[in-house]
């Protein structure tokens, strides 16, 4: 087993996609239960990575998504509906971002038009 250099190990603390949290800790962080995290996994909203021993590991990004689903469930939505809402919200945000980017590039007067 090799030791990582301190700078590389520290970089993981800043990585939103690094699967740093066990199921129990992740559930605690978002105020839910491990069963809730398994349910959002079964709904394919998030797919946790697995440790070498087969244990689920969650990233901060995945926990933000699960926390949003938890909010929707707490508001009375079925878990399947909550997961679908989160997916649609994410797709809408991405479409709006792309639309804004397209607006900026087409309205830029310094950008050449045509071939």
C-alpha positions, -999 to 999 in steps of 0.1 A, spaced: 0 0 0 15 33 -10 11 66 8 -2 95 -10 16 128 -10 -1 153 13 -10 176 -16 -28 148 -35 -46 136 -4 -57 172 4 -70 177 -31 -97 150 -24 -112 172 3 -120 198 -24 -133 173 -49 -172 173 -50 -171 140 -68 -148 121 -45 -169 93 -27 -158 101 8 -189 93 28 -202 59 40 -239 52 39 -244 58 76 -225 91 76 -242 103 44 -277 95 58 -268 114 89 -255 144 69 -288 148 50 -311 139 79 -324 107 64 -319 69 68 -298 44 49 -331 30 35 -338 64 19 -304 64 3 -309 29 -10 -343 40 -24 -329 69 -44 -302 45 -56 -328 21 -68 -346 50 -85 -313 57 -102 -312 93 -91 -277 87 -77 -254 57 -81 -230 55 -53 -195 41 -59 -185 10 -41 -155 4 -18 -133 -26 -24 -154 -43 3 -186 -35 -16 -199 -7 7 -216 22 -8 -197 55 -8 -212 89 -16 -198 122 -28 -208 157 -17 -224 162 -51 -245 131 -47 -255 142 -12 -267 175 -25 -289 157 -50 -302 133 -23 -309 162 1 -330 179 -26 -350 146 -31 -354 144 6 -369 179 7 -394 169 -19 -403 137 -1 -408 157 31 -432 179 12 -454 148 5 -441 137 -29 -436 100 -35 -399 91 -38 -402 82 -75 -418 115 -82 -392 134 -61 -364 117 -80 -380 126 -114 -385 162 -102 -348 165 -93 -338 150 -127 -361 175 -145 -348 204 -125 -312 194 -134 -321 192 -171 -338 225 -170 -308 242 -153 -285 227 -180 -308 238 -208 -309 273 -194 -271 274 -191 -267 263 -227 -293 288 -239 -275 316 -221 -242 305 -236 -257 304 -271 -272 339 -266 -238 353 -256 -220 338 -286 -247 349 -311 -249 384 -297 -212 390 -296 -205 416 -324 -168 407 -326 -177 371 -335 -175 365 -373 -206 353 -391 -207 329 -419 -179 308 -435 
